[in-house]
Amino acid sequence: MVWAWPCWAERHNDLVLVEGEEHLKAALREGRGAILLSGHFYGFERVVAPALAERGYRMNRTGFGWRGDDISERWGKGSYARWGHINYGDDRRQRLQALAKIERALGRNEVVHLSIRGFSQGEPQFEIPFFYGKFFLDGRLIETIEHLEAPVLPCFALSDERGRFVIRLYPPEPPSRAEMMSGFGQLYAGYLRDHPEFAQIWKNVAQKRKEW
């Protein structure tokens, strides 16, 4: 379904259920943009940007390794391609450029979708409960979000028993590490505990790799 997006984009209202959309609208009314925060490789996070763009939101998704032609090949070149991708790049200069693009998008009151990685080691302040050893969220990304100063909405994209994508948006949190760890961090830990089938990190976890 993810790969076939160009075939069903026009039917997104039938196949995508958005819960908590009122929280996103409330955040955008503040005029500072909004950050959607998801777990890296958890659920169907790739559907979030195109699906919400279809609903009229100005969307930006961040990540590594994607180019414009890659996106067109994956998501199509039609009228449904209404969102942008911000590539982190491979070096410090490119990452600073990506940060500037994120800041400009938020300044235009747009939505930026970030996914946060997990690590087997890290600072205690970034640890979340995990039933399979230690789990630390990416402290550098959390510090970056603090710098951006936009409201943060936890975002999880799963599927239901009918085969629909379900995008769940939670109330906005202040962009501080304490709020994000007590809010998003605990939500993410709960999803990993209650719905481990939606995580794609288990091979890396089992092999005791540093990054998930």
Buried (B, 14 or more C-beta within 10 A) or exposed (E): EEEEBBEEBEEBEEBBBBEBBEBBEBBBEEEBBBBBBBBBBBBBBBBBBBBBBBBEBBBBBBBEEBEEEEBEEBBBEEEBBBBBBBBBBEEEEEBEBBBEBBBEBBEEBBBBBBBBBBBBEBEEEBBBEBEEEEBBBBBEBBEBBBEBBBBBBBBBBBBEEEEBBBBBBBBBBEBBBEBBBEBBBBBBBEBBEEEEEBBEBEEBBEEEEEEB
